[in-house]
């Protein structure tokens, strides 16, 4: 792309030199050389990231988790077989059920014959065997247990089929436009069980930002579980399939996957200096490449990223209210503010300015917008956060005005 634009600019410059001789009626045609220079500069600044980073996997995405900014992409929307990184969505639904109170970490999950029959990566659960929800989560995250995934799907929804329906609904809600799930573990050889690198990044972001406790499990390197069946009890060792945990010091998750159809896949998460990154590799040629290329993406990301974060925890001045039962109302921030810089700008120079609405007339409701806080970097607006009323204020009636007048007279008399 950069070379093409450069060639076009050079061609236009040659045309500019020739046009005075070619113009009709002696009129000289001018080409704006400043515009051409800008095009050349833009071309020279274009990031040919696919070539620069040497990614050989068929598709890849690097995303900053807090803002959702995509820092790198290669074939990001190509629908591909995801193998076991399918389980990221399975884990989202498990944690959804935990959050809603539908299930608890210590309740028992019984393995069905169908769950036991799963092949591929498994933890060898027996039919009728019970494990806690938390143990099942470890089996899924650490050892990529297909049997544990199906057991949890059946436990939450009654059947894997209904669970898959919820997976697809959840994917749609996250804007995962290239995704269609047909099982809950990725073992299927169906060529219509598909997702994309961008969609994997989206569901990974949902899991780690909404349920950061996932890292309590995704950072486990090895741990034993106990099988208790009619045959007795026995220990079984879980070993993490994500070898990047040992190869990159900032890695804290998340999920691997591989089948003959999907080749080698990985969604790797990392955190350094408060910046959370997600590196997705799909259809890598071998298992080592998926880790090395994910590491390259993460290192690239941390090399260009600087994050500004404002928790907006300070107390704000009250806002003046016109025509209300009281003259002032408390206000609060709608939320926190984050800004990701990838161009070397000094984020410590970011400033903010409060802008309260000029006419705040009663009645107002709690949660109504009172104004906004605007953030600037080098004089340029980079974002804003709404300011909301923290309390309601009713419109003053005749009796309220009479009461105020009486109180004012009383104060004057006392003084």
C-alpha positions in Angstrom: 0.0 0.0 0.0 2.8 2.4 0.9 4.7 1.7 -2.3 1.5 2.1 -4.4 0.8 5.5 -2.9 4.4 6.6 -3.4 4.3 5.5 -7.1 1.0 7.4 -7.6 2.4 10.5 -6.1 5.5 10.4 -8.3 3.3 9.9 -11.3 1.2 12.9 -10.4 4.3 15.0 -10.1 5.4 14.0 -13.6 2.0 14.9 -14.9 2.3 18.3 -13.2 5.5 18.9 -15.2 3.9 17.9 -18.5 0.6 19.6 -18.1 1.7 23.1 -19.0 2.5 21.9 -22.5 -0.7 19.9 -22.8 -3.2 22.4 -21.4 -5.8 23.8 -23.9 -6.1 27.5 -24.6 -2.8 28.3 -23.0 -4.2 27.7 -19.5 -1.7 26.3 -17.0 -3.1 23.5 -14.9 -1.7 23.3 -11.3 -1.4 20.4 -9.0 -1.2 21.1 -5.3 2.2 19.9 -4.3 1.4 20.3 -0.6 -1.3 17.7 -0.9 1.1 15.4 -2.7 3.7 15.8 0.0 1.0 15.0 2.6 0.2 11.8 0.7 3.8 10.8 0.6 4.2 11.4 4.3 1.0 9.5 5.0 2.3 6.6 2.9 5.6 6.6 4.6 3.8 6.4 8.0 1.5 3.6 7.0 2.0 0.6 9.2 2.4 -2.5 7.1 2.2 -4.5 10.3 1.6 -7.9 8.7 5.0 -7.6 7.0 6.8 -5.8 9.8 5.9 -8.5 12.5 6.3 -11.5 10.2 3.1 -13.2 11.3 2.8 -16.5 9.5 -0.5 -17.6 11.1 -3.4 -17.3 8.7 -5.2 -14.7 11.0 -4.2 -12.6 14.0 -5.5 -9.7 16.1 -3.8 -7.7 18.8 -6.3 -5.7 21.0 -6.0 -3.5 24.0 -8.6 -4.8 26.4 -9.7 -1.7 28.3 -10.6 0.5 25.2 -11.0 -2.3 22.7 -8.5 -0.6 20.4 -7.1 -3.0 17.7 -3.4 -2.5 17.4 -2.7 -5.1 14.8 -4.7 -7.2 12.5 -4.2 -9.8 9.8 -7.3 -11.3 8.1 -9.2 -10.3 11.2 -12.7 -11.2 9.9 -11.9 -14.4 8.1 -14.2 -17.2 9.5 -12.0 -20.1 10.6 -12.3 -23.2 12.8 -11.5 -22.2 16.3 -10.9 -25.6 18.0 -10.8 -25.3 21.8 -10.7 -21.5 22.0 -14.4 -22.1 21.6 -14.3 -22.7 25.3 -13.8 -19.0 25.9 -17.5 -18.5 25.2 -18.3 -21.6 27.3 -16.4 -19.9 30.2 -18.3 -16.6 29.7 -21.6 -18.5 30.1 -20.3 -20.3 33.2 -19.3 -17.0 34.9 -22.6 -15.5 33.8 -24.4 -18.2 35.7 -22.2 -17.7 38.7 -22.8 -13.9 38.7 -26.6 -14.4 38.4 -26.6 -16.9 41.3 -27.8 -19.7 39.1 -24.9 -21.8 40.2 -22.2 -21.6 42.9 -18.5 -22.6 42.9 -18.9 -25.3 45.5 -22.0 -27.0 44.1 -21.6 -30.5 42.6 -21.8 -31.2 38.8 -22.5 -34.8 37.7 -20.9 -36.1 34.5 -23.4 -37.7 32.0 -22.6 -40.5 29.6 -22.6 -38.0 26.8 -20.0 -35.8 28.6 -17.9 -38.8 29.4 -17.9 -39.8 25.7 -16.0 -36.7 24.5 -12.6 -37.5 23.0 -9.7 -35.1 22.4 -8.3 -33.3 25.3 -10.1 -34.5 28.5 -9.7 -35.1 32.2 -11.3 -38.5 32.0 -14.4 -37.9 34.0 -16.5 -41.0 34.6 -20.2 -41.3 34.1 -21.9 -40.4 37.4 -18.8 -38.8 38.8 -19.3 -35.5 40.6 -17.0 -32.5 40.8 -17.5 -29.0 42.0 -18.1 -26.1 39.6 -14.8 -24.7 40.5 -13.0 -28.0 39.8 -14.8 -28.1 36.4 -13.6 -24.6 35.6 -10.0 -25.6 36.3 -10.4 -28.7 34.1 -11.7 -26.4 31.2 -9.2 -23.6 31.6 -6.0 -25.5 32.5 -6.4 -28.8 30.8 -8.9 -27.8 28.1 -11.2 -30.7 29.2 -13.9 -31.4 26.6 -15.7 -33.7 29.0 -15.8 -31.0 31.7 -17.1 -28.4 29.2 -20.0 -30.6 28.1 -20.8 -31.5 31.8 -21.0 -27.8 32.6 -23.1 -27.1 29.6 -25.6 -29.7 30.6 -25.6 -28.6 34.2 -26.4 -25.0 33.3 -28.9 -25.5 30.5 -30.1 -29.1 30.8 -28.6 -30.0 27.4 -25.6 -29.1 25.3 -27.9 -28.0 22.5 -29.6 -25.3 24.6 -26.2 -24.2 25.9 -25.0 -23.8 22.3 -28.0 -21.6 21.5 -27.1 -19.4 24.4 -23.5 -19.3 23.2 -24.6 -18.0 19.8 -27.0 -15.5 21.4 -24.1 -14.2 23.6 -21.8 -14.0 20.6 -24.4 -11.9 18.7 -24.7 -9.6 21.7 -21.0 -9.0 21.7 -21.0 -8.1 18.0 -19.3 -11.3 16.9 -20.4 -11.1 13.3 -18.3 -14.0 11.9 -19.2 -16.6 14.6 -21.4 -19.7 14.6 -21.0 -22.3 17.3 -22.1 -25.9 17.0 -20.6 -27.3 20.1 -19.3 -26.0 23.5 -15.7 -27.3 23.3 -14.5 -27.0 19.7 -14.0 -30.7 19.2 -16.5 -30.9 16.3 -15.1 -31.4 12.8 -18.0 -29.4 11.3 -16.9 -26.9 8.7 -19.6 -24.5 9.8 -18.4 -24.2 13.4 -16.5 -20.9 12.9 -15.3 -17.7 14.3 -12.7 -15.1 13.4 -9.6 -13.6 15.1 -11.5 -10.4 15.8 -14.4 -12.2 17.3 -12.1 -14.3 19.5 -10.6 -11.0 20.7 -14.0 -9.7 21.5 -15.1 -12.6 23.6 -11.7 -12.8 25.3 -12.1 -9.1 26.2 -15.6 -9.8 27.6 -14.3 -12.6 29.8 -11.2 -10.9 31.2 -12.8 -7.5 31.8 -16.2 -8.6 33.1 -14.8 -11.6 35.0 -11.1 -10.8 35.9 -11.2 -13.7 38.4 -10.6 -15.9 35.4 -6.9 -15.2 35.8 -7.0 -17.1 39.1 -7.5 -20.2 37.0 -5.7 -19.3 33.7 -2.4 -18.8 35.6 -2.4 -22.2 37.2 0.5 -24.1 35.8 -0.1 -27.6 37.4 -2.6 -28.8 39.9 -4.1 -32.1 40.9 -7.8 -33.0 41.0 -9.3 -36.1 42.7 -11.5 -38.5 40.8 -14.0 -40.2 43.1 -15.9 -43.1 41.4 -17.3 -46.5 42.2 -13.7 -47.8 41.5 -12.4 -45.6 44.3 -10.5 -42.4 44.3 -7.4 -41.4 42.3 -5.3 -38.3 41.6 -5.2 -36.7 38.2 -2.7 -34.0 37.2 -3.9 -30.9 35.3 -1.1 -29.3 33.2 -1.7 -25.9 31.5 -1.8 -26.1 27.7 -0.8 -22.4 27.5 3.0 -22.7 27.4 3.3 -18.9 26.9 2.8 -18.6 30.7 6.4 -19.8 31.0 7.7 -18.1 27.9 6.5 -14.5 28.5 6.6 -13.0 32.0 3.5 -10.8 31.6 1.2 -13.5 30.2 -1.8 -14.4 32.4 -4.0 -16.5 30.2 -6.0 -17.5 28.3 -6.8 -20.4 26.0 -5.2 -22.7 23.4 -6.8 -24.8 20.7 -5.8 -27.2 18.0 -7.4 -29.7 15.6 -6.3 -31.0 12.1 -8.9 -28.6 10.7 -8.2 -25.5 12.8 -4.4 -26.1 13.0 -2.9 -24.2 16.0 -4.8 -21.4 17.7 -4.3 -19.2 20.8 -5.9 -16.3 22.6 -3.1 -15.0 24.9 -3.7 -12.3 27.5 -1.1 -10.3 29.3 -0.8 -7.3 31.6 2.1 -4.9 32.0 2.1 -1.5 33.7 -1.7 -1.5 33.9 -2.1 -2.2 30.2 -4.0 -5.4 29.3 -3.5 -6.9 25.8 -5.1 -9.7 24.0 -3.2 -11.5 21.2 -5.1 -13.9 19.0 -3.4 -16.3 16.7 -5.5 -18.6 14.4 -4.4 -21.4 12.0 -0.7 -21.2 12.9 1.4 -23.9 11.1 2.6 -25.6 14.3 2.2 -25.4 18.1 5.4 -23.5 18.7 4.6 -20.8 16.2 1.3 -19.8 17.9 3.2 -19.0 21.1 6.2 -17.2 19.5 3.9 -15.1 17.3 1.6 -14.2 20.1 4.6 -13.2 22.1 5.8 -11.0 19.2 2.4 -9.3 19.1 2.4 -8.6 22.8 5.9 -7.2 22.7 4.9 -5.0 19.8 1.9 -3.8 21.7 3.8 -2.9 24.9 6.3 -1.1 22.8 3.8 1.4 21.3 1.1 1.7 24.0 0.8 4.3 26.7 -2.4 4.3 28.8 -4.0 7.2 30.7 -6.6 6.3 33.2 -8.7 8.5 35.4 -10.8 6.8 38.0 -12.8 10.1 38.5 -13.1 9.5 42.3 -12.9 13.0 43.5 -15.9 14.9 44.9 -17.4 17.4 42.5 -18.9 20.8 43.3 -22.7 21.0 43.6 -24.6 22.3 40.6 -26.8 25.4 40.8 -30.5 24.5 40.2 -33.0 27.1 39.0 -36.6 26.9 40.2 -36.1 23.9 42.5 -37.0 23.2 46.1 -33.3 23.6 46.8 -30.7 25.7 45.1 -28.0 23.1 44.6 -27.7 19.4 43.7 -24.9 16.9 44.1 -23.3 15.6 40.9 -21.1 12.6 40.1 -19.1 11.1 37.2 -20.9 8.6 35.0 -17.8 6.5 35.0 -14.0 6.3 34.6 -12.0 7.6 31.6 -9.3 5.8 29.7 -7.2 7.0 26.7 -4.8 4.8 24.8 -1.9 6.5 23.0 0.0 4.6 20.3 1.8 7.5 18.7 4.4 8.4 21.4 2.4 11.3 22.9 3.1 12.1 26.6 -0.2 11.1 28.3 1.0 12.9 31.5 0.1 16.1 29.7 -3.6 15.3 29.5 -5.8 17.9 31.2 -9.6 17.9 31.9 -12.2 20.6 32.2 -15.6 20.6 33.8 -18.5 21.9 31.7 -21.7 22.2 33.7 -24.9 22.9 31.8 -25.7 26.6 31.9 -29.4 26.2 32.6 -30.2 23.5 35.1 -33.9 23.8 35.7 -36.0 21.8 38.1 -37.4 19.2 38.1 -34.4 17.0 37.7 -34.1 13.2 38.2 -31.2 11.4 39.7 -29.1 10.2 36.8 -30.0 13.1 34.5 -27.0 14.7 32.7 -25.7 17.8 34.4 -22.8 18.4 32.0 -19.5 16.7 31.1 -15.8 16.5 31.8 -13.8 17.1 28.7 -10.2 15.7 28.3 -7.5 17.4 26.2 -4.1 16.5 25.0 -1.9 19.2 23.5 -5.1 21.4 23.1 -7.0 18.7 21.3 -10.1 17.1 22.7 -9.6 13.4 23.1 -12.8 12.3 25.0 -15.3 13.1 27.7 -17.3 11.7 30.5 -20.8 12.7 31.4 -21.6 14.4 34.7 -24.8 13.1 36.3 -27.1 14.4 39.0 -26.6 12.3 42.2 -30.0 13.3 43.6 -33.4 14.4 42.4 -34.7 18.0 42.8 -38.4 18.7 42.6 -39.8 21.9 41.0 -40.6 24.5 43.6 -44.3 25.3 44.1 -46.0 28.4 45.5 -45.8 27.1 49.1 -42.1 26.4 48.6 -41.4 30.0 47.6 -43.5 31.2 50.5 -41.5 29.1 52.9 -38.3 30.4 51.5 -39.5 34.0 51.8 -40.6 33.4 55.4 -37.2 31.8 56.3 -35.4 34.8 54.7 -37.4 37.3 56.7 -36.9 35.3 59.9 -33.1 35.3 59.3 -33.2 39.1 58.7 -35.2 39.7 61.9 -32.8 37.6 64.0 -29.8 39.5 62.6 
